[in-house]
Amino acid sequence: MPAATGGSHAISAFATLVVGSMVSKYLWSYAPPLGEVSLAAIRVVRSVTGAAIPVSEQFAGTLLVMLSLSFVWGVVYHLGRHG
């Protein structure tokens, strides 16, 4: 059973990476305030942790889309598995 659940999580992680990279440019075109919020969040994380996270519009948009898709995937997976 771990291979089946691990495989679905691996596929979803890869899919969110690809989709996040492709959709991030549209984030800045259609929802600039969300892009600005994601940039601000990256700056805060970078200043608090000291991590060498790139602060760019492309990365911020990708990260926001990836986190959103991962959250939705987690909710759908949990409801499908336990609901």
PDB file with SEQRES, HELIX, SHEET and CRYST1 records, atoms N, CA, C and O in Angstrom:
SEQRES   1 A   83  MET PRO ALA ALA THR GLY GLY SER HIS ALA ILE SER ALA          
SEQRES   2 A   83  PHE ALA THR LEU VAL VAL GLY SER MET VAL SER LYS TYR          
SEQRES   3 A   83  LEU TRP SER TYR ALA PRO PRO LEU GLY GLU VAL SER LEU          
SEQRES   4 A   83  ALA ALA ILE ARG VAL VAL ARG SER VAL THR GLY ALA ALA          
SEQRES   5 A   83  ILE PRO VAL SER GLU GLN PHE ALA GLY THR LEU LEU VAL          
SEQRES   6 A   83  MET LEU SER LEU SER PHE VAL TRP GLY VAL VAL TYR HIS          
SEQRES   7 A   83  LEU GLY ARG HIS GLY                                          
HELIX    1 AA1 PRO A    2  TYR A   30  1                                  29    
HELIX    2 AA2 PRO A   32  THR A   49  1                                  18    
HELIX    3 AA3 GLU A   57  HIS A   82  1                                  26    
CRYST1    1.000    1.000    1.000  90.00  90.00  90.00 P 1           1          
ATOM      1  N   MET A   1       0.799  -1.202   0.000  1.00  0.00           N  
ATOM      2  CA  MET A   1       0.000   0.000   0.000  1.00  0.00           C  
ATOM      3  C   MET A   1       0.851   1.279   0.000  1.00  0.00           C  
ATOM      4  O   MET A   1       0.452   2.256  -0.634  1.00  0.00           O  
ATOM      5  N   PRO A   2       2.012   1.316   0.689  1.00  0.00           N  
ATOM      6  CA  PRO A   2       2.805   2.542   0.658  1.00  0.00           C  
ATOM      7  C   PRO A   2       3.245   2.939  -0.749  1.00  0.00           C  
ATOM      8  O   PRO A   2       3.384   4.125  -1.046  1.00  0.00           O  
ATOM      9  N   ALA A   3       3.462   1.949  -1.612  1.00  0.00           N  
ATOM     10  CA  ALA A   3       3.870   2.281  -2.984  1.00  0.00           C  
ATOM     11  C   ALA A   3       2.758   3.016  -3.713  1.00  0.00           C  
ATOM     12  O   ALA A   3       3.026   3.927  -4.498  1.00  0.00           O  
ATOM     13  N   ALA A   4       1.526   2.634  -3.465  1.00  0.00           N  
ATOM     14  CA  ALA A   4       0.399   3.296  -4.141  1.00  0.00           C  
ATOM     15  C   ALA A   4       0.213   4.711  -3.636  1.00  0.00           C  
ATOM     16  O   ALA A   4       0.040   5.628  -4.438  1.00  0.00           O  
ATOM     17  N   THR A   5       0.242   4.915  -2.328  1.00  0.00           N  
ATOM     18  CA  THR A   5       0.049   6.276  -1.802  1.00  0.00           C  
ATOM     19  C   THR A   5       1.273   7.132  -2.071  1.00  0.00           C  
ATOM     20  O   THR A   5       1.149   8.323  -2.356  1.00  0.00           O  
ATOM     21  N   GLY A   6       2.456   6.533  -1.982  1.00  0.00           N  
ATOM     22  CA  GLY A   6       3.671   7.295  -2.281  1.00  0.00           C  
ATOM     23  C   GLY A   6       3.729   7.703  -3.740  1.00  0.00           C  
ATOM     24  O   GLY A   6       4.164   8.806  -4.070  1.00  0.00           O  
ATOM     25  N   GLY A   7       3.287   6.802  -4.615  1.00  0.00           N  
ATOM     26  CA  GLY A   7       3.280   7.112  -6.044  1.00  0.00           C  
ATOM     27  C   GLY A   7       2.340   8.253  -6.379  1.00  0.00           C  
ATOM     28  O   GLY A   7       2.671   9.121  -7.187  1.00  0.00           O  
ATOM     29  N   SER A   8       1.170   8.255  -5.761  1.00  0.00           N  
ATOM     30  CA  SER A   8       0.225   9.338  -6.041  1.00  0.00           C  
ATOM     31  C   SER A   8       0.749  10.671  -5.520  1.00  0.00           C  
ATOM     32  O   SER A   8       0.537  11.710  -6.144  1.00  0.00           O  
ATOM     33  N   HIS A   9       1.428  10.643  -4.383  1.00  0.00           N  
ATOM     34  CA  HIS A   9       1.999  11.888  -3.854  1.00  0.00           C  
ATOM     35  C   HIS A   9       3.164  12.366  -4.729  1.00  0.00           C  
ATOM     36  O   HIS A   9       3.325  13.567  -4.945  1.00  0.00           O  
ATOM     37  N   ALA A  10       3.957  11.449  -5.222  1.00  0.00           N  
ATOM     38  CA  ALA A  10       5.066  11.822  -6.092  1.00  0.00           C  
ATOM     39  C   ALA A  10       4.561  12.428  -7.399  1.00  0.00           C  
ATOM     40  O   ALA A  10       5.099  13.427  -7.877  1.00  0.00           O  
ATOM     41  N   ILE A  11       3.539  11.826  -7.966  1.00  0.00           N  
ATOM     42  CA  ILE A  11       2.962  12.355  -9.206  1.00  0.00           C  
ATOM     43  C   ILE A  11       2.358  13.738  -8.969  1.00  0.00           C  
ATOM     44  O   ILE A  11       2.506  14.635  -9.798  1.00  0.00           O  
ATOM     45  N   SER A  12       1.680  13.906  -7.836  1.00  0.00           N  
ATOM     46  CA  SER A  12       1.077  15.208  -7.558  1.00  0.00           C  
ATOM     47  C   SER A  12       2.149  16.271  -7.328  1.00  0.00           C  
ATOM     48  O   SER A  12       1.978  17.418  -7.742  1.00  0.00           O  
ATOM     49  N   ALA A  13       3.250  15.907  -6.674  1.00  0.00           N  
ATOM     50  CA  ALA A  13       4.330  16.862  -6.455  1.00  0.00           C  
ATOM     51  C   ALA A  13       4.944  17.300  -7.781  1.00  0.00           C  
ATOM     52  O   ALA A  13       5.196  18.486  -7.992  1.00  0.00           O  
ATOM     53  N   PHE A  14       5.181  16.354  -8.662  1.00  0.00           N  
ATOM     54  CA  PHE A  14       5.736  16.688  -9.973  1.00  0.00           C  
ATOM     55  C   PHE A  14       4.756  17.534 -10.782  1.00  0.00           C  
ATOM     56  O   PHE A  14       5.152  18.492 -11.446  1.00  0.00           O  
ATOM     57  N   ALA A  15       3.480  17.175 -10.720  1.00  0.00           N  
ATOM     58  CA  ALA A  15       2.466  17.930 -11.463  1.00  0.00           C  
ATOM     59  C   ALA A  15       2.362  19.362 -10.950  1.00  0.00           C  
ATOM     60  O   ALA A  15       2.221  20.291 -11.745  1.00  0.00           O  
ATOM     61  N   THR A  16       2.430  19.554  -9.632  1.00  0.00           N  
ATOM     62  CA  THR A  16       2.345  20.918  -9.103  1.00  0.00           C  
ATOM     63  C   THR A  16       3.570  21.735  -9.505  1.00  0.00           C  
ATOM     64  O   THR A  16       3.460  22.938  -9.738  1.00  0.00           O  
ATOM     65  N   LEU A  17       4.730  21.096  -9.588  1.00  0.00           N  
ATOM     66  CA  LEU A  17       5.927  21.804 -10.030  1.00  0.00           C  
ATOM     67  C   LEU A  17       5.786  22.266 -11.473  1.00  0.00           C  
ATOM     68  O   LEU A  17       6.077  23.418 -11.794  1.00  0.00           O  
ATOM     69  N   VAL A  18       5.343  21.372 -12.334  1.00  0.00           N  
ATOM     70  CA  VAL A  18       5.204  21.713 -13.757  1.00  0.00           C  
ATOM     71  C   VAL A  18       4.104  22.754 -13.960  1.00  0.00           C  
ATOM     72  O   VAL A  18       4.313  23.760 -14.637  1.00  0.00           O  
ATOM     73  N   VAL A  19       2.941  22.512 -13.376  1.00  0.00           N  
ATOM     74  CA  VAL A  19       1.825  23.450 -13.541  1.00  0.00           C  
ATOM     75  C   VAL A  19       2.152  24.789 -12.891  1.00  0.00           C  
ATOM     76  O   VAL A  19       1.843  25.840 -13.452  1.00  0.00           O  
ATOM     77  N   GLY A  20       2.774  24.762 -11.717  1.00  0.00           N  
ATOM     78  CA  GLY A  20       3.148  26.007 -11.047  1.00  0.00           C  
ATOM     79  C   GLY A  20       4.090  26.854 -11.885  1.00  0.00           C  
ATOM     80  O   GLY A  20       3.951  28.076 -11.943  1.00  0.00           O  
ATOM     81  N   SER A  21       5.045  26.206 -12.534  1.00  0.00           N  
ATOM     82  CA  SER A  21       5.979  26.937 -13.399  1.00  0.00           C  
ATOM     83  C   SER A  21       5.280  27.527 -14.617  1.00  0.00           C  
ATOM     84  O   SER A  21       5.602  28.631 -15.056  1.00  0.00           O  
ATOM     85  N   MET A  22       4.324  26.783 -15.157  1.00  0.00           N  
ATOM     86  CA  MET A  22       3.637  27.260 -16.360  1.00  0.00           C  
ATOM     87  C   MET A  22       2.622  28.363 -16.042  1.00  0.00           C  
ATOM     88  O   MET A  22       2.446  29.285 -16.838  1.00  0.00           O  
ATOM     89  N   VAL A  23       1.963  28.277 -14.902  1.00  0.00           N  
ATOM     90  CA  VAL A  23       0.878  29.198 -14.580  1.00  0.00           C  
ATOM     91  C   VAL A  23       1.379  30.474 -13.893  1.00  0.00           C  
ATOM     92  O   VAL A  23       0.656  31.469 -13.844  1.00  0.00           O  
ATOM     93  N   SER A  24       2.597  30.456 -13.368  1.00  0.00           N  
ATOM     94  CA  SER A  24       3.073  31.590 -12.584  1.00  0.00           C  
ATOM     95  C   SER A  24       3.115  32.896 -13.376  1.00  0.00           C  
ATOM     96  O   SER A  24       2.886  33.961 -12.803  1.00  0.00           O  
ATOM     97  N   LYS A  25       3.397  32.842 -14.660  1.00  0.00           N  
ATOM     98  CA  LYS A  25       3.444  34.083 -15.444  1.00  0.00           C  
ATOM     99  C   LYS A  25       2.062  34.718 -15.569  1.00  0.00           C  
ATOM    100  O   LYS A  25       1.948  35.939 -15.676  1.00  0.00           O  
ATOM    101  N   TYR A  26       1.006  33.891 -15.556  1.00  0.00           N  
ATOM    102  CA  TYR A  26      -0.347  34.428 -15.628  1.00  0.00           C  
ATOM    103  C   TYR A  26      -0.783  35.057 -14.310  1.00  0.00           C  
ATOM    104  O   TYR A  26      -1.656  35.925 -14.285  1.00  0.00           O  
ATOM    105  N   LEU A  27      -0.171  34.616 -13.221  1.00  0.00           N  
ATOM    106  CA  LEU A  27      -0.484  35.190 -11.915  1.00  0.00           C  
ATOM    107  C   LEU A  27      -0.202  36.689 -11.918  1.00  0.00           C  
ATOM    108  O   LEU A  27      -1.009  37.473 -11.419  1.00  0.00           O  
ATOM    109  N   TRP A  28       0.920  37.082 -12.469  1.00  0.00           N  
ATOM    110  CA  TRP A  28       1.286  38.495 -12.494  1.00  0.00           C  
ATOM    111  C   TRP A  28       0.437  39.281 -13.487  1.00  0.00           C  
ATOM    112  O   TRP A  28       0.253  40.486 -13.317  1.00  0.00           O  
ATOM    113  N   SER A  29      -0.078  38.630 -14.508  1.00  0.00           N  
ATOM    114  CA  SER A  29      -0.922  39.312 -15.483  1.00  0.00           C  
ATOM    115  C   SER A  29      -2.331  39.552 -14.960  1.00  0.00           C  
ATOM    116  O   SER A  29      -2.903  40.622 -15.172  1.00  0.00           O  
ATOM    117  N   TYR A  30      -2.887  38.562 -14.280  1.00  0.00           N  
ATOM    118  CA  TYR A  30      -4.300  38.617 -13.887  1.00  0.00           C  
ATOM    119  C   TYR A  30      -4.537  38.918 -12.413  1.00  0.00           C  
ATOM    120  O   TYR A  30      -5.622  39.366 -12.043  1.00  0.00           O  
ATOM    121  N   ALA A  31      -3.544  38.679 -11.570  1.00  0.00           N  
ATOM    122  CA  ALA A  31      -3.722  38.915 -10.135  1.00  0.00           C  
ATOM    123  C   ALA A  31      -2.444  39.468  -9.513  1.00  0.00           C  
ATOM    124  O   ALA A  31      -1.818  38.805  -8.685  1.00  0.00           O  
ATOM    125  N   PRO A  32      -2.053  40.683  -9.909  1.00  0.00           N  
ATOM    126  CA  PRO A  32      -0.815  41.251  -9.369  1.00  0.00           C  
ATOM    127  C   PRO A  32      -0.780  41.346  -7.835  1.00  0.00           C  
ATOM    128  O   PRO A  32       0.290  41.170  -7.253  1.00  0.00           O  
ATOM    129  N   PRO A  33      -1.914  41.617  -7.153  1.00  0.00           N  
ATOM    130  CA  PRO A  33      -1.828  41.663  -5.684  1.00  0.00           C  
ATOM    131  C   PRO A  33      -1.405  40.327  -5.062  1.00  0.00           C  
ATOM    132  O   PRO A  33      -0.691  40.310  -4.059  1.00  0.00           O  
ATOM    133  N   LEU A  34      -1.841  39.214  -5.650  1.00  0.00           N  
ATOM    134  CA  LEU A  34      -1.409  37.916  -5.138  1.00  0.00           C  
ATOM    135  C   LEU A  34       0.094  37.716  -5.346  1.00  0.00           C  
ATOM    136  O   LEU A  34       0.778  37.146  -4.497  1.00  0.00           O  
ATOM    137  N   GLY A  35       0.583  38.186  -6.464  1.00  0.00           N  
ATOM    138  CA  GLY A  35       2.014  38.114  -6.722  1.00  0.00           C  
ATOM    139  C   GLY A  35       2.807  38.938  -5.738  1.00  0.00           C  
ATOM    140  O   GLY A  35       3.859  38.504  -5.269  1.00  0.00           O  
ATOM    141  N   GLU A  36       2.315  40.123  -5.417  1.00  0.00           N  
ATOM    142  CA  GLU A  36       2.995  40.979  -4.449  1.00  0.00           C  
ATOM    143  C   GLU A  36       2.988  40.354  -3.057  1.00  0.00           C  
ATOM    144  O   GLU A  36       3.976  40.438  -2.328  1.00  0.00           O  
ATOM    145  N   VAL A  37       1.869  39.728  -2.692  1.00  0.00           N  
ATOM    146  CA  VAL A  37       1.798  39.045  -1.395  1.00  0.00           C  
ATOM    147  C   VAL A  37       2.802  37.903  -1.332  1.00  0.00           C  
ATOM    148  O   VAL A  37       3.459  37.704  -0.310  1.00  0.00           O  
ATOM    149  N   SER A  38       2.921  37.157  -2.418  1.00  0.00           N  
ATOM    150  CA  SER A  38       3.875  36.045  -2.422  1.00  0.00           C  
ATOM    151  C   SER A  38       5.316  36.551  -2.358  1.00  0.00           C  
ATOM    152  O   SER A  38       6.157  35.929  -1.710  1.00  0.00           O  
ATOM    153  N   LEU A  39       5.607  37.664  -3.016  1.00  0.00           N  
ATOM    154  CA  LEU A  39       6.943  38.266  -2.910  1.00  0.00           C  
ATOM    155  C   LEU A  39       7.224  38.715  -1.479  1.00  0.00           C  
ATOM    156  O   LEU A  39       8.317  38.490  -0.959  1.00  0.00           O  
ATOM    157  N   ALA A  40       6.248  39.343  -0.849  1.00  0.00           N  
ATOM    158  CA  ALA A  40       6.419  39.795   0.535  1.00  0.00           C  
ATOM    159  C   ALA A  40       6.641  38.603   1.465  1.00  0.00           C  
ATOM    160  O   ALA A  40       7.471  38.670   2.371  1.00  0.00           O  
ATOM    161  N   ALA A  41       5.905  37.513   1.246  1.00  0.00           N  
ATOM    162  CA  ALA A  41       6.065  36.323   2.085  1.00  0.00           C  
ATOM    163  C   ALA A  41       7.465  35.730   1.930  1.00  0.00           C  
ATOM    164  O   ALA A  41       8.074  35.302   2.911  1.00  0.00           O  
ATOM    165  N   ILE A  42       7.967  35.707   0.709  1.00  0.00           N  
ATOM    166  CA  ILE A  42       9.313  35.185   0.480  1.00  0.00           C  
ATOM    167  C   ILE A  42      10.342  36.068   1.170  1.00  0.00           C  
ATOM    168  O   ILE A  42      11.295  35.563   1.763  1.00  0.00           O  
ATOM    169  N   ARG A  43      10.159  37.369   1.099  1.00  0.00           N  
ATOM    170  CA  ARG A  43      11.095  38.284   1.777  1.00  0.00           C  
ATOM    171  C   ARG A  43      11.087  38.061   3.289  1.00  0.00           C  
ATOM    172  O   ARG A  43      12.140  38.083   3.926  1.00  0.00           O  
ATOM    173  N   VAL A  44       9.907  37.848   3.861  1.00  0.00           N  
ATOM    174  CA  VAL A  44       9.813  37.608   5.304  1.00  0.00           C  
ATOM    175  C   VAL A  44      10.494  36.296   5.670  1.00  0.00           C  
ATOM    176  O   VAL A  44      11.273  36.252   6.622  1.00  0.00           O  
ATOM    177  N   VAL A  45      10.215  35.233   4.932  1.00  0.00           N  
ATOM    178  CA  VAL A  45      10.845  33.933   5.208  1.00  0.00           C  
ATOM    179  C   VAL A  45      12.354  34.048   5.072  1.00  0.00           C  
ATOM    180  O   VAL A  45      13.102  33.496   5.879  1.00  0.00           O  
ATOM    181  N   ARG A  46      12.790  34.756   4.066  1.00  0.00           N  
ATOM    182  CA  ARG A  46      14.232  34.920   3.845  1.00  0.00           C  
ATOM    183  C   ARG A  46      14.890  35.697   4.977  1.00  0.00           C  
ATOM    184  O   ARG A  46      15.984  35.342   5.416  1.00  0.00           O  
ATOM    185  N   SER A  47      14.238  36.748   5.451  1.00  0.00           N  
ATOM    186  CA  SER A  47      14.835  37.541   6.529  1.00  0.00           C  
ATOM    187  C   SER A  47      14.805  36.805   7.865  1.00  0.00           C  
ATOM    188  O   SER A  47      15.726  36.955   8.668  1.00  0.00           O  
ATOM    189  N   VAL A  48      13.772  36.020   8.116  1.00  0.00           N  
ATOM    190  CA  VAL A  48      13.668  35.291   9.383  1.00  0.00           C  
ATOM    191  C   VAL A  48      14.617  34.101   9.428  1.00  0.00           C  
ATOM    192  O   VAL A  48      15.276  33.869  10.442  1.00  0.00           O  
ATOM    193  N   THR A  49      14.690  33.344   8.330  1.00  0.00           N  
ATOM    194  CA  THR A  49      15.496  32.120   8.329  1.00  0.00           C  
ATOM    195  C   THR A  49      16.914  32.321   7.815  1.00  0.00           C  
ATOM    196  O   THR A  49      17.802  31.530   8.133  1.00  0.00           O  
ATOM    197  N   GLY A  50      17.137  33.353   7.035  1.00  0.00           N  
ATOM    198  CA  GLY A  50      18.446  33.560   6.436  1.00  0.00           C  
ATOM    199  C   GLY A  50      18.711  32.642   5.251  1.00  0.00           C  
ATOM    200  O   GLY A  50      19.844  32.536   4.782  1.00  0.00           O  
ATOM    201  N   ALA A  51      17.661  31.979   4.766  1.00  0.00           N  
ATOM    202  CA  ALA A  51      17.802  31.055   3.635  1.00  0.00           C  
ATOM    203  C   ALA A  51      18.061  31.835   2.343  1.00  0.00           C  
ATOM    204  O   ALA A  51      17.592  32.961   2.176  1.00  0.00           O  
ATOM    205  N   ALA A  52      18.800  31.229   1.455  1.00  0.00           N  
ATOM    206  CA  ALA A  52      19.128  31.866   0.179  1.00  0.00           C  
ATOM    207  C   ALA A  52      18.026  31.579  -0.834  1.00  0.00           C  
ATOM    208  O   ALA A  52      18.250  30.897  -1.835  1.00  0.00           O  
ATOM    209  N   ILE A  53      16.838  32.104  -0.565  1.00  0.00           N  
ATOM    210  CA  ILE A  53      15.692  31.912  -1.452  1.00  0.00           C  
ATOM    211  C   ILE A  53      15.691  33.043  -2.470  1.00  0.00           C  
ATOM    212  O   ILE A  53      15.807  34.209  -2.092  1.00  0.00           O  
ATOM    213  N   PRO A  54      15.562  32.722  -3.761  1.00  0.00           N  
ATOM    214  CA  PRO A  54      15.525  33.793  -4.756  1.00  0.00           C  
ATOM    215  C   PRO A  54      14.251  34.635  -4.627  1.00  0.00           C  
ATOM    216  O   PRO A  54      13.151  34.102  -4.478  1.00  0.00           O  
ATOM    217  N   VAL A  55      14.421  35.932  -4.686  1.00  0.00           N  
ATOM    218  CA  VAL A  55      13.272  36.841  -4.613  1.00  0.00           C  
ATOM    219  C   VAL A  55      13.041  37.381  -6.012  1.00  0.00           C  
ATOM    220  O   VAL A  55      13.581  38.418  -6.397  1.00  0.00           O  
ATOM    221  N   SER A  56      12.221  36.649  -6.768  1.00  0.00           N  
ATOM    222  CA  SER A  56      11.891  37.070  -8.120  1.00  0.00           C  
ATOM    223  C   SER A  56      10.414  36.821  -8.362  1.00  0.00           C  
ATOM    224  O   SER A  56       9.788  36.010  -7.680  1.00  0.00           O  
ATOM    225  N   GLU A  57       9.869  37.521  -9.332  1.00  0.00           N  
ATOM    226  CA  GLU A  57       8.447  37.357  -9.641  1.00  0.00           C  
ATOM    227  C   GLU A  57       8.146  35.946 -10.121  1.00  0.00           C  
ATOM    228  O   GLU A  57       7.120  35.374  -9.753  1.00  0.00           O  
ATOM    229  N   GLN A  58       9.018  35.385 -10.931  1.00  0.00           N  
ATOM    230  CA  GLN A  58       8.810  34.032 -11.455  1.00  0.00           C  
ATOM    231  C   GLN A  58       8.769  33.015 -10.322  1.00  0.00           C  
ATOM    232  O   GLN A  58       7.869  32.176 -10.276  1.00  0.00           O  
ATOM    233  N   PHE A  59       9.728  33.081  -9.416  1.00  0.00           N  
ATOM    234  CA  PHE A  59       9.786  32.129  -8.318  1.00  0.00           C  
ATOM    235  C   PHE A  59       8.617  32.314  -7.354  1.00  0.00           C  
ATOM    236  O   PHE A  59       8.031  31.335  -6.893  1.00  0.00           O  
ATOM    237  N   ALA A  60       8.279  33.551  -7.053  1.00  0.00           N  
ATOM    238  CA  ALA A  60       7.173  33.820  -6.136  1.00  0.00           C  
ATOM    239  C   ALA A  60       5.851  33.312  -6.704  1.00  0.00           C  
ATOM    240  O   ALA A  60       5.049  32.722  -5.981  1.00  0.00           O  
ATOM    241  N   GLY A  61       5.626  33.536  -7.982  1.00  0.00           N  
ATOM    242  CA  GLY A  61       4.407  33.050  -8.614  1.00  0.00           C  
ATOM    243  C   GLY A  61       4.348  31.542  -8.642  1.00  0.00           C  
ATOM    244  O   GLY A  61       3.304  30.949  -8.370  1.00  0.00           O  
ATOM    245  N   THR A  62       5.474  30.915  -8.972  1.00  0.00           N  
ATOM    246  CA  THR A  62       5.531  29.457  -8.989  1.00  0.00           C  
ATOM    247  C   THR A  62       5.256  28.887  -7.608  1.00  0.00           C  
ATOM    248  O   THR A  62       4.500  27.926  -7.467  1.00  0.00           O  
ATOM    249  N   LEU A  63       5.864  29.474  -6.594  1.00  0.00           N  
ATOM    250  CA  LEU A  63       5.679  29.002  -5.235  1.00  0.00           C  
ATOM    251  C   LEU A  63       4.231  29.141  -4.777  1.00  0.00           C  
ATOM    252  O   LEU A  63       3.691  28.240  -4.135  1.00  0.00           O  
ATOM    253  N   LEU A  64       3.610  30.251  -5.102  1.00  0.00           N  
ATOM    254  CA  LEU A  64       2.211  30.458  -4.709  1.00  0.00           C  
ATOM    255  C   LEU A  64       1.294  29.437  -5.377  1.00  0.00           C  
ATOM    256  O   LEU A  64       0.426  28.864  -4.719  1.00  0.00           O  
ATOM    257  N   VAL A  65       1.474  29.207  -6.662  1.00  0.00           N  
ATOM    258  CA  VAL A  65       0.646  28.235  -7.381  1.00  0.00           C  
ATOM    259  C   VAL A  65       0.907  26.829  -6.845  1.00  0.00           C  
ATOM    260  O   VAL A  65      -0.034  26.057  -6.659  1.00  0.00           O  
ATOM    261  N   MET A  66       2.164  26.490  -6.597  1.00  0.00           N  
ATOM    262  CA  MET A  66       2.486  25.161  -6.082  1.00  0.00           C  
ATOM    263  C   MET A  66       1.873  24.923  -4.707  1.00  0.00           C  
ATOM    264  O   MET A  66       1.317  23.856  -4.451  1.00  0.00           O  
ATOM    265  N   LEU A  67       1.972  25.906  -3.826  1.00  0.00           N  
ATOM    266  CA  LEU A  67       1.389  25.746  -2.494  1.00  0.00           C  
ATOM    267  C   LEU A  67      -0.131  25.616  -2.560  1.00  0.00           C  
ATOM    268  O   LEU A  67      -0.726  24.822  -1.831  1.00  0.00           O  
ATOM    269  N   SER A  68      -0.748  26.394  -3.432  1.00  0.00           N  
ATOM    270  CA  SER A  68      -2.209  26.306  -3.575  1.00  0.00           C  
ATOM    271  C   SER A  68      -2.631  24.946  -4.099  1.00  0.00           C  
ATOM    272  O   SER A  68      -3.549  24.327  -3.561  1.00  0.00           O  
ATOM    273  N   LEU A  69      -1.963  24.477  -5.146  1.00  0.00           N  
ATOM    274  CA  LEU A  69      -2.296  23.166  -5.706  1.00  0.00           C  
ATOM    275  C   LEU A  69      -2.016  22.035  -4.717  1.00  0.00           C  
ATOM    276  O   LEU A  69      -2.782  21.074  -4.641  1.00  0.00           O  
ATOM    277  N   SER A  70      -0.937  22.142  -3.969  1.00  0.00           N  
ATOM    278  CA  SER A  70      -0.618  21.115  -2.979  1.00  0.00           C  
ATOM    279  C   SER A  70      -1.659  21.077  -1.868  1.00  0.00           C  
ATOM    280  O   SER A  70      -2.026  20.001  -1.395  1.00  0.00           O  
ATOM    281  N   PHE A  71      -2.132  22.240  -1.454  1.00  0.00           N  
ATOM    282  CA  PHE A  71      -3.172  22.288  -0.434  1.00  0.00           C  
ATOM    283  C   PHE A  71      -4.456  21.636  -0.938  1.00  0.00           C  
ATOM    284  O   PHE A  71      -5.075  20.837  -0.235  1.00  0.00           O  
ATOM    285  N   VAL A  72      -4.847  21.982  -2.154  1.00  0.00           N  
ATOM    286  CA  VAL A  72      -6.060  21.386  -2.738  1.00  0.00           C  
ATOM    287  C   VAL A  72      -5.885  19.879  -2.879  1.00  0.00           C  
ATOM    288  O   VAL A  72      -6.804  19.121  -2.572  1.00  0.00           O  
ATOM    289  N   TRP A  73      -4.722  19.436  -3.339  1.00  0.00           N  
ATOM    290  CA  TRP A  73      -4.470  18.013  -3.472  1.00  0.00           C  
ATOM    291  C   TRP A  73      -4.587  17.320  -2.110  1.00  0.00           C  
ATOM    292  O   TRP A  73      -5.195  16.254  -2.011  1.00  0.00           O  
ATOM    293  N   GLY A  74      -4.019  17.906  -1.077  1.00  0.00           N  
ATOM    294  CA  GLY A  74      -4.082  17.313   0.253  1.00  0.00           C  
ATOM    295  C   GLY A  74      -5.501  17.185   0.770  1.00  0.00           C  
ATOM    296  O   GLY A  74      -5.863  16.166   1.358  1.00  0.00           O  
ATOM    297  N   VAL A  75      -6.307  18.217   0.552  1.00  0.00           N  
ATOM    298  CA  VAL A  75      -7.706  18.171   0.992  1.00  0.00           C  
ATOM    299  C   VAL A  75      -8.472  17.098   0.225  1.00  0.00           C  
ATOM    300  O   VAL A  75      -9.193  16.301   0.826  1.00  0.00           O  
ATOM    301  N   VAL A  76      -8.321  17.074  -1.088  1.00  0.00           N  
ATOM    302  CA  VAL A  76      -9.024  16.080  -1.911  1.00  0.00           C  
ATOM    303  C   VAL A  76      -8.572  14.663  -1.537  1.00  0.00           C  
ATOM    304  O   VAL A  76      -9.393  13.752  -1.422  1.00  0.00           O  
ATOM    305  N   TYR A  77      -7.274  14.490  -1.350  1.00  0.00           N  
ATOM    306  CA  TYR A  77      -6.761  13.168  -0.980  1.00  0.00           C  
ATOM    307  C   TYR A  77      -7.325  12.738   0.376  1.00  0.00           C  
ATOM    308  O   TYR A  77      -7.774  11.602   0.529  1.00  0.00           O  
ATOM    309  N   HIS A  78      -7.305  13.631   1.348  1.00  0.00           N  
ATOM    310  CA  HIS A  78      -7.810  13.297   2.681  1.00  0.00           C  
ATOM    311  C   HIS A  78      -9.301  12.953   2.642  1.00  0.00           C  
ATOM    312  O   HIS A  78      -9.733  11.969   3.242  1.00  0.00           O  
ATOM    313  N   LEU A  79     -10.073  13.764   1.938  1.00  0.00           N  
ATOM    314  CA  LEU A  79     -11.506  13.489   1.858  1.00  0.00           C  
ATOM    315  C   LEU A  79     -11.793  12.188   1.113  1.00  0.00           C  
ATOM    316  O   LEU A  79     -12.700  11.444   1.484  1.00  0.00           O  
ATOM    317  N   GLY A  80     -11.024  11.918   0.069  1.00  0.00           N  
ATOM    318  CA  GLY A  80     -11.217  10.687  -0.675  1.00  0.00           C  
ATOM    319  C   GLY A  80     -10.792   9.467   0.115  1.00  0.00           C  
ATOM    320  O   GLY A  80     -11.361   8.388  -0.056  1.00  0.00           O  
ATOM    321  N   ARG A  81      -9.818   9.618   0.961  1.00  0.00           N  
ATOM    322  CA  ARG A  81      -9.279   8.499   1.729  1.00  0.00           C  
ATOM    323  C   ARG A  81     -10.022   8.277   3.041  1.00  0.00           C  
ATOM    324  O   ARG A  81     -10.238   7.138   3.455  1.00  0.00           O  
ATOM    325  N   HIS A  82     -10.413   9.376   3.696  1.00  0.00           N  
ATOM    326  CA  HIS A  82     -10.991   9.271   5.027  1.00  0.00           C  
ATOM    327  C   HIS A  82     -12.414   9.807   5.113  1.00  0.00           C  
ATOM    328  O   HIS A  82     -13.047   9.697   6.164  1.00  0.00           O  
ATOM    329  N   GLY A  83     -12.915  10.367   4.062  1.00  0.00           N  
ATOM    330  CA  GLY A  83     -14.216  11.023   4.134  1.00  0.00           C  
ATOM    331  C   GLY A  83     -15.293  10.184   3.599  1.00  0.00           C  
ATOM    332  O   GLY A  83     -16.452  10.598   3.590  1.00  0.00           O  
TER     333      GLY A  83                                                      
END                                                                             
